Amino acid sequence: DDDTAFAMTRYGQERNIFVLPVVSPAVPVGLARLRATITAAHETDEISHALDVIVEAGKSLGVLR
């Protein structure tokens, strides 16, 4: 939901990961998501770290097990 997307965004930003929430009305209610931009300038370990933070956020907020 929108609130969870905002919470995951905050979680990431507190850990220096920049993702944006995409919430209604941009997407249907209940289908909020995160948007991240990856460029050729990112190193593999930076991408892995970002994914780890997103997984941590998801687990802490009950989105992932």
Secondary structure, 3 states (H helix, E strand, C coil): CHHHHHHHHHHHHHCCCCCEEECCCCCCCCCCEEECCCCCCCCHHHHHHHHHHHHHHHHHCCCCC
